[in-house]
Amino acid sequence: ELVFNRAACYVLLERYSEALDDLNAFLSSDASAELQAAALRRRAALKITLGDLPGAGEDIDGGLALSKDDAELLRARAILGRT
């Protein structure tokens, strides 16, 4: 979870590349589905910031596969125009 939380700090510091690296590392771990969905949500938001809308959409879809009722992911999917 340290890597997951550090990614959030990197985002606040606008160190996006490092945040993305940490989220990628976290997502390759054996974290719970709940934490995986949260990491995908966070990575999707970061990808939106970086202009990677297709990548963000993939993360949103992946997060919803793990947590189908996640309000933030559902809202982000609607904003991106994904159904």
Disulfide bonds with the S-S distance in Angstrom:
none
